[in-house]
Every structure is written in C-alpha cells, then in structure tokens.
Amino acid sequence: MTTETTARPISLFDMKAQQALIRAEMNTRIAKVLDSGAFVNGPEVREVEEKLAAFAGARHAVGVSSGTDALQIAMMAEKIGPGDAVFLPAFTYTATAEVPLVLGATPVFVDVAEDGFNIDIADLKRRITLVKEQGKLRPRAVVGVDLYGLPADWPAILEICRAEGMFALDDAAQAFGGALDGKRLGAWADATALSFYPTKTLGCYGDGGAILTNDADRAELYRSLRTHGEGKTRYEVERTGMNGRLDTIQAAILLCKLPLLEQELASRTRIAGWYAERLANHVVVPRERPGAQSAWGLYTVILPDAATRDRVMAAMKQRGVPSAIYYPKPLHHQPAYAAAHAAGLPNGPVLSTSESLCERVLSLPMHPYLDEGQVAAVADALIAGL
C-alpha cells in the first residue's frame, strides 16, 4: 500500500472537501430559491424526490423534515399505536425506538448479530413468538436498521413480515446507497426511511429526510401526513397529520450533492478496504454479508473489551486522530425505554450481544475524502493503543 497523504487534518467526517466541489452550484441554486420565495415544498423538493427514487430504484420518494419524521409518518400511515408491538434492534440510535413510543405503540427490543451489527433473525422470530404467546400486544411491524451502512437481512425480514402480516420498515438512515443482491436499499421494504443529517452518506446542511416506497397509495398518504393531513386542497383536513415538510433550500443542496454520491460510495468502499487491510490482524473489522454492498456510512471495529477501547481512544486522541462510540448504551438500558421494555416482553431473553457491543465498538474516521496516508495514520494510532 502506498501512503501518500495530504496536509489536511484527519476528521471523523469532512463536509468541507465536498463543499468545495459544489459551492458555486449551491450558491446558484440557493439564490434561485431565495428569489422564488417557495421555501417549503418548492419545485426543488419534487425534483429531488424524483431523483432519489430513481437512484434507489423505488417508485416513489416523499421528502420530509428529518429521518425521525420519516419513521413517524411511515408508522402513522399504518395506524400503528396502542396495543401494537414494533420489533426493532436494541443496538441502534434512539430515533428508531422513540417513534413507536410517541405513537403509543410498544417497542420490543431484539438482539443483533455481532458479525453484521444488524437484527438477529433467530432472535426476532423468538421474540415474535413470545409476544404472541403473552397475548397482550399485537405484532404489527419490524423496523430493520442497516446499521453503519451494512444492509440488514431483508429477504429474511420480509419473509417473517409476510408470514405474520406485519409492516416492514427499513431505517436506512446510515445506509443510503447500500444494496443487497443487486437491489438498492429503498426498494426492499414496504417503506424505507432516510435521513439527510449532514454526516450521512447523502446529507443536507440541516435536518431533512425522505420516505421511499413502491406503493403509490402509501406515497400519497405520506404526502398528506407530512402536511397536517391535508386533502386535495390546503384547508381540507382529511386526517390527523404533522408538520413534516422538507425545506426547499435543503432540497436544493441535496440536488447539488446527489450527482457526487455514486463516486463517493465507491470511495467509501475503497477506504473500507484500506482499513481492513491495515486492521484485520489486530481487531474485528466489519464484513459485508454475502450479496451485500455496504454504504459505509460509518466504519466501526470491535475491540476486546471496554478497557482496551478506552486505551485505544486515548492513544488516538494523543496523535490527533478522532474516534467515536456509536452507541455506548443499548436502548433497553436507556431510562426513557425502561418501562416500555418491561411491558413489551417481561422476563424476555437477555440482549447479550447488544450489551456487549456497546462496550467494544469504536467508529473510525469515514468520509469519501480520506486518502491512503490518512487511513494508515488512523490505523497506526489505533494499533499503538492495543
């Protein structure tokens, strides 16, 4: 491996390098929005929806105000609420679990598989059976999370959902651009929630999100729900909705960034390969499951224990190399979810892998503008702390 490097400091995420490539175009597009005065759901929103759907291979895309609102609108459309069980990983970001709770449903936490960080299919089946035997909740939905950009086992999740009559929702917040068996994430589940938070594989400069689906009726319902439940006219209110619209300026920014995405995904894949080459003999590196193409939203390794992780993070910091922990505590240990966890599956199986991973995972710098020398410097700093 060559180790050519730039003088740029190593960042966990680097938005400035990308911005330099499209700054002039962004200024032009933003000025156009300012001149038009169409700041919410302007024509740029419709344009980016069409291009997002085309990129993912989905029939419909609906722009919304955040990835969290994408999850909420998708569940609201299914009338998920009190008495419903929503199965989701215990090892993920809080947004995945807070949405069913806000809607009155009960999140049922499922363990994850260590070799891919995503929902453990055997444990999912076990917990669905236990909930049905308990008889207090109706199994209504499975939220699969493509954590760190690694696609979940969607064929298996869909098979379970079809057999149980459940809604399959893909939380692809960290994974836009990823694929499985040659089909992009966004075309697999009944609906797919995207986040355009600035650090995502496709990010705007604020909050933003979208819902992808192949179902025209669902897409129409999502558009109503994102705008206070309006019908054919603005002041015709057909249902209880929310204010979940995508700002036009954010859509304009996404339109500037989207043409770079294919190249940036290739760069992320190349960087992941450099990391694996440097680190595979020292730590557990992430692996793509057969047929999967990760979006590499994050590059996360597994260390032996919490003490080793603390030592490694300190050694990296001393060398000026950033790192982060996603996530330090499983959701069922969070105070906000303690009551729901107890209600969802009292005395259920231990979520041991999720608990263990929270003590051992470490995310390294990952963005499309890292070079080989910077990757080598990150790897050397990590190894120095072992």
C-alpha positions as CSV (number, residue, x, y, z in Angstrom):
1,M,0.0,0.0,0.0
2,T,1.2,3.5,-0.8
3,T,0.9,6.1,1.9
4,E,0.6,9.3,0.0
5,T,-1.3,11.8,2.2
6,T,-2.5,15.4,2.2
7,A,-1.8,18.1,4.8
8,R,-5.5,18.2,5.8
9,P,-6.2,17.2,9.4
10,I,-8.0,13.9,9.8
11,S,-11.7,14.4,10.6
12,L,-14.3,11.9,11.6
13,F,-16.5,13.5,8.9
14,D,-15.4,16.0,6.4
15,M,-18.0,18.2,4.7
16,K,-15.7,21.0,3.6
17,A,-13.9,18.9,1.0
18,Q,-17.1,18.0,-0.7
19,Q,-18.5,21.5,-0.4
20,A,-15.5,23.0,-2.2
21,L,-16.5,20.9,-5.3
22,I,-20.1,22.2,-5.5
23,R,-20.0,25.6,-3.7
24,A,-20.7,27.6,-6.9
25,E,-23.6,25.4,-7.9
26,M,-25.1,25.6,-4.4
27,N,-24.9,29.3,-4.3
28,T,-26.8,29.5,-7.6
29,R,-29.4,27.0,-6.5
30,I,-30.0,28.7,-3.1
31,A,-30.2,32.1,-4.8
32,K,-32.9,30.7,-7.1
33,V,-34.9,29.5,-4.0
34,L,-34.5,32.9,-2.3
35,D,-35.7,34.7,-5.4
36,S,-38.7,32.3,-5.8
37,G,-39.9,32.6,-2.3
38,A,-41.0,28.9,-2.4
39,F,-39.2,28.0,0.8
40,V,-41.3,24.9,1.7
41,N,-42.2,22.1,-0.7
42,G,-41.0,24.2,-3.7
43,P,-40.2,22.7,-7.1
44,E,-36.8,21.6,-5.9
45,V,-38.5,19.2,-3.5
46,R,-40.3,17.5,-6.3
47,E,-37.2,17.4,-8.3
48,V,-35.1,15.8,-5.6
49,E,-37.9,13.3,-4.8
50,E,-37.8,12.1,-8.4
51,K,-34.0,11.7,-8.4
52,L,-33.9,10.0,-5.0
53,A,-36.5,7.4,-6.2
54,A,-34.6,6.8,-9.4
55,F,-31.3,6.4,-7.6
56,A,-32.7,3.8,-5.2
57,G,-34.8,2.0,-7.7
58,A,-38.0,2.8,-5.8
59,R,-41.2,4.0,-7.5
60,H,-41.9,6.9,-5.1
61,A,-39.9,9.2,-2.8
62,V,-41.5,11.7,-0.4
63,G,-39.3,14.4,1.1
64,V,-39.8,15.1,4.8
65,S,-38.2,17.2,7.6
66,S,-35.9,14.5,9.2
67,G,-35.2,10.8,9.3
68,T,-37.1,10.6,12.6
69,D,-40.2,12.2,10.9
70,A,-39.8,9.7,8.1
71,L,-40.1,6.9,10.6
72,Q,-43.1,8.5,12.3
73,I,-45.0,9.3,9.1
74,A,-44.5,5.7,7.8
75,M,-45.9,4.3,11.1
76,M,-48.7,6.8,11.3
77,A,-49.8,5.7,7.8
78,E,-50.1,2.1,9.1
79,K,-52.1,3.4,12.1
80,I,-49.6,1.8,14.5
81,G,-50.5,2.8,18.0
82,P,-51.6,1.5,21.4
83,G,-51.6,-2.3,21.7
84,D,-49.1,-2.8,18.9
85,A,-45.7,-4.3,19.2
86,V,-43.0,-2.9,17.0
87,F,-39.9,-5.1,16.8
88,L,-36.5,-3.3,16.4
89,P,-32.8,-3.7,17.3
90,A,-31.7,-2.9,20.8
91,F,-28.4,-1.7,19.3
92,T,-29.2,1.4,17.3
93,Y,-29.9,5.2,17.6
94,T,-32.8,6.3,19.8
95,A,-35.0,7.6,16.9
96,T,-35.8,4.1,15.9
97,A,-37.4,3.3,19.2
98,E,-38.8,6.7,20.2
99,V,-41.2,6.9,17.3
100,P,-43.4,3.8,18.2
101,L,-43.4,5.0,21.8
102,V,-44.6,8.5,20.8
103,L,-47.4,6.9,18.8
104,G,-48.5,4.8,21.8
105,A,-47.1,1.5,20.5
106,T,-44.6,-0.6,22.4
107,P,-41.1,-1.1,21.1
108,V,-39.9,-4.7,21.6
109,F,-36.1,-4.8,21.5
110,V,-34.4,-7.6,19.5
111,D,-30.8,-8.6,19.8
112,V,-28.3,-8.1,17.0
113,A,-25.8,-10.4,15.3
114,E,-22.2,-9.5,16.1
115,D,-21.0,-10.3,12.6
116,G,-23.1,-7.6,11.0
117,F,-24.4,-5.4,13.8
118,N,-28.0,-5.8,12.5
119,I,-31.1,-7.5,13.8
120,D,-30.6,-11.2,14.7
121,I,-33.2,-13.1,12.7
122,A,-33.4,-16.1,15.1
123,D,-33.9,-13.7,18.0
124,L,-36.6,-11.8,16.1
125,K,-38.5,-15.0,15.4
126,R,-38.2,-16.0,19.1
127,R,-39.5,-12.6,20.4
128,I,-42.4,-12.5,18.0
129,T,-43.4,-16.0,19.2
130,L,-43.1,-14.9,22.9
131,V,-45.2,-11.7,22.3
132,K,-47.9,-13.8,20.6
133,E,-47.9,-16.3,23.5
134,Q,-48.1,-13.5,26.0
135,G,-51.2,-12.2,24.2
136,K,-51.0,-8.5,25.4
137,L,-49.7,-6.9,22.2
138,R,-50.3,-7.4,18.5
139,P,-47.2,-7.9,16.4
140,R,-47.5,-5.1,13.8
141,A,-44.2,-4.1,12.5
142,V,-40.5,-4.8,12.2
143,V,-38.0,-2.0,11.8
144,G,-34.8,-3.2,10.3
145,V,-31.8,-0.9,10.7
146,D,-29.0,-1.0,8.2
147,L,-26.5,0.0,10.9
148,Y,-23.3,1.7,9.9
149,G,-24.4,1.3,6.3
150,L,-24.4,-2.5,6.3
151,P,-27.6,-3.9,4.8
152,A,-29.8,-6.0,7.1
153,D,-31.0,-9.4,6.0
154,W,-34.0,-8.1,4.1
155,P,-35.1,-11.3,2.5
156,A,-35.4,-12.9,5.9
157,I,-37.1,-9.9,7.5
158,L,-39.7,-9.7,4.6
159,E,-40.4,-13.5,4.8
160,I,-41.2,-13.1,8.5
161,C,-43.3,-10.0,7.9
162,R,-45.3,-11.6,5.2
163,A,-45.9,-14.7,7.3
164,E,-47.1,-12.7,10.3
165,G,-49.0,-9.9,8.4
166,M,-46.6,-7.3,9.7
167,F,-45.3,-4.0,8.2
168,A,-41.6,-4.0,7.1
169,L,-39.9,-0.6,7.6
170,D,-36.3,-0.1,6.7
171,D,-34.4,2.5,8.8
172,A,-31.7,3.2,6.3
173,A,-30.6,6.5,7.9
174,Q,-26.9,5.4,7.7
175,A,-27.1,3.4,4.5
176,F,-28.5,5.4,1.5
177,G,-26.6,4.0,-1.5
178,G,-26.2,0.5,0.0
179,A,-27.5,-2.6,-1.8
180,L,-28.4,-6.2,-1.4
181,D,-28.4,-8.8,-4.1
182,G,-28.1,-6.0,-6.7
183,K,-31.1,-4.1,-5.4
184,R,-30.6,-0.8,-3.6
185,L,-31.9,-0.2,-0.1
186,G,-35.1,1.7,-0.6
187,A,-36.6,-0.9,-2.9
188,W,-36.7,-3.8,-0.4
189,A,-39.0,-2.9,2.4
190,D,-42.7,-1.8,2.4
191,A,-41.2,1.7,3.2
192,T,-37.7,3.0,3.8
193,A,-36.8,6.0,6.0
194,L,-33.9,8.1,5.0
195,S,-32.0,10.8,7.0
196,F,-30.2,13.7,5.4
197,Y,-28.5,14.8,8.5
198,P,-25.2,16.5,7.4
199,T,-23.0,13.5,8.3
200,K,-25.0,10.9,6.4
201,T,-23.9,9.4,3.0
202,L,-26.2,11.9,1.4
203,G,-26.6,14.9,3.8
204,C,-28.0,18.4,3.6
205,Y,-27.0,21.4,5.7
206,G,-29.6,21.0,8.4
207,D,-32.3,18.4,9.1
208,G,-34.0,16.5,6.2
209,G,-35.3,13.1,5.3
210,A,-37.4,11.1,2.9
211,I,-39.6,8.0,2.7
212,L,-39.1,5.6,-0.2
213,T,-41.8,3.1,-1.2
214,N,-43.1,1.2,-4.2
215,D,-46.7,1.6,-3.1
216,A,-48.5,4.6,-4.7
217,D,-51.2,4.7,-2.1
218,R,-48.7,4.8,0.7
219,A,-46.8,7.6,-1.0
220,E,-50.0,9.7,-1.4
221,L,-50.8,9.2,2.3
222,Y,-47.2,10.2,3.3
223,R,-47.6,13.5,1.4
224,S,-50.9,14.2,3.2
225,L,-49.5,13.3,6.7
226,R,-46.4,15.4,6.2
227,T,-48.6,18.4,5.7
228,H,-51.0,18.3,8.6
229,G,-53.2,15.6,6.9
230,E,-54.4,17.9,4.2
231,G,-56.5,16.6,1.3
232,K,-56.8,17.9,-2.2
233,T,-56.7,21.5,-1.1
234,R,-54.7,23.2,1.7
235,Y,-57.5,23.7,4.1
236,E,-59.2,20.3,3.5
237,V,-58.1,18.2,6.5
238,E,-58.7,14.6,6.0
239,R,-56.8,13.1,8.9
240,T,-54.5,14.0,11.8
241,G,-51.1,14.6,10.4
242,M,-48.0,16.6,11.3
243,N,-45.7,19.3,10.1
244,G,-43.0,17.2,8.5
245,R,-42.2,19.0,5.2
246,L,-38.8,19.3,3.6
247,D,-37.4,22.8,3.3
248,T,-36.8,23.8,-0.3
249,I,-33.3,25.1,0.4
250,Q,-32.3,21.7,1.8
251,A,-33.7,20.0,-1.3
252,A,-31.6,22.4,-3.5
253,I,-28.5,21.4,-1.5
254,L,-29.3,17.7,-2.0
255,L,-29.7,18.2,-5.7
256,C,-26.1,19.5,-5.8
257,K,-24.8,16.6,-3.8
258,L,-26.7,13.7,-5.4
259,P,-24.6,13.6,-8.6
260,L,-21.5,13.0,-6.4
261,L,-23.0,10.1,-4.5
262,E,-22.1,7.2,-6.8
263,Q,-18.4,8.3,-6.9
264,E,-18.4,8.9,-3.1
265,L,-19.8,5.4,-2.4
266,A,-17.0,3.9,-4.5
267,S,-14.5,6.0,-2.5
268,R,-16.0,4.8,0.8
269,T,-15.7,1.2,-0.4
270,R,-12.1,1.7,-1.3
271,I,-11.4,3.3,2.1
272,A,-13.1,0.4,3.9
273,G,-10.7,-1.9,2.0
274,W,-7.7,0.1,3.2
275,Y,-8.9,-0.1,6.8
276,A,-9.5,-3.9,6.5
277,E,-6.0,-4.4,5.1
278,R,-4.4,-2.5,7.9
279,L,-6.5,-3.7,10.8
280,A,-7.8,-7.2,10.1
281,N,-5.0,-8.8,12.1
282,H,-5.5,-6.6,15.1
283,V,-9.2,-6.0,15.7
284,V,-12.5,-7.4,14.4
285,V,-13.3,-5.4,11.2
286,P,-16.8,-5.1,9.7
287,R,-17.7,-7.6,7.0
288,E,-20.4,-7.4,4.3
289,R,-22.8,-10.3,4.3
290,P,-22.9,-12.3,1.0
291,G,-24.6,-10.3,-1.7
292,A,-24.5,-7.1,0.3
293,Q,-22.9,-3.8,-0.7
294,S,-22.4,-1.5,2.3
295,A,-22.8,2.2,2.0
296,W,-20.1,2.5,4.7
297,G,-21.8,5.3,6.5
298,L,-19.5,4.5,9.4
299,Y,-16.5,2.3,9.7
300,T,-16.8,0.5,13.1
301,V,-14.4,-2.1,14.5
302,I,-14.9,-4.3,17.6
303,L,-12.3,-4.3,20.4
304,P,-11.8,-7.0,23.0
305,D,-13.3,-5.0,25.9
306,A,-14.1,-1.6,27.3
307,A,-10.7,-1.1,28.9
308,T,-9.0,-1.7,25.6
309,R,-11.3,0.7,23.9
310,D,-10.6,3.4,26.4
311,R,-6.8,2.9,25.9
312,V,-7.1,2.9,22.1
313,M,-9.2,6.1,22.1
314,A,-6.7,7.8,24.4
315,A,-3.8,6.8,22.1
316,M,-5.7,8.0,19.0
317,K,-6.5,11.3,20.6
318,Q,-2.9,11.8,21.6
319,R,-2.0,11.5,17.9
320,G,-4.8,13.9,16.9
321,V,-7.0,11.2,15.4
322,P,-10.7,11.3,16.2
323,S,-12.9,8.4,17.0
324,A,-16.4,7.9,18.4
325,I,-18.7,5.4,20.0
326,Y,-22.0,4.6,18.2
327,Y,-23.6,3.6,20.7
328,P,-22.4,3.5,24.3
329,K,-25.6,2.1,25.8
330,P,-28.2,-0.3,24.3
331,L,-31.8,1.1,24.0
332,H,-33.3,-1.2,26.7
333,H,-30.9,0.3,29.2
334,Q,-31.9,3.8,28.5
335,P,-34.2,5.4,31.2
336,A,-36.7,6.6,28.5
337,Y,-37.4,3.0,27.4
338,A,-37.2,1.1,30.7
339,A,-41.0,0.9,31.2
340,A,-41.6,0.0,27.6
341,H,-39.0,-2.7,27.7
342,A,-40.6,-4.2,30.8
343,A,-44.1,-4.0,29.3
344,G,-43.1,-5.3,25.9
345,L,-41.6,-8.6,26.9
346,P,-41.3,-9.1,30.7
347,N,-38.5,-11.5,31.6
348,G,-37.6,-12.0,27.9
349,P,-34.3,-13.3,26.7
350,V,-31.2,-11.3,27.6
351,L,-30.0,-8.9,24.8
352,S,-26.4,-10.0,25.4
353,T,-24.8,-9.2,22.0
354,S,-26.2,-5.6,22.1
355,E,-24.9,-5.1,25.6
356,S,-21.5,-6.5,24.7
357,L,-21.1,-4.4,21.5
358,C,-21.9,-1.2,23.3
359,E,-18.7,-1.8,25.4
360,R,-16.5,-2.8,22.5
361,V,-17.4,-0.9,19.3
362,L,-15.3,2.0,18.0
363,S,-16.0,4.1,14.9
364,L,-13.1,5.5,12.9
365,P,-12.9,8.4,10.5
366,M,-15.0,7.7,7.5
367,H,-15.8,10.0,4.6
368,P,-15.1,9.9,0.9
369,Y,-12.2,12.3,1.0
370,L,-9.8,10.3,3.2
371,D,-6.6,9.3,1.4
372,E,-4.4,6.2,2.0
373,G,-1.9,8.1,4.1
374,Q,-4.6,9.3,6.4
375,V,-6.1,5.8,6.7
376,A,-2.7,4.5,7.5
377,A,-2.3,7.2,10.2
378,V,-5.6,6.2,11.8
379,A,-4.7,2.5,11.8
380,D,-1.3,3.1,13.2
381,A,-2.8,5.2,16.0
382,L,-5.3,2.5,16.8
383,I,-2.7,-0.3,16.8
384,A,-0.5,1.8,19.1
385,G,-3.2,1.8,21.8
386,L,-3.7,-2.0,21.8
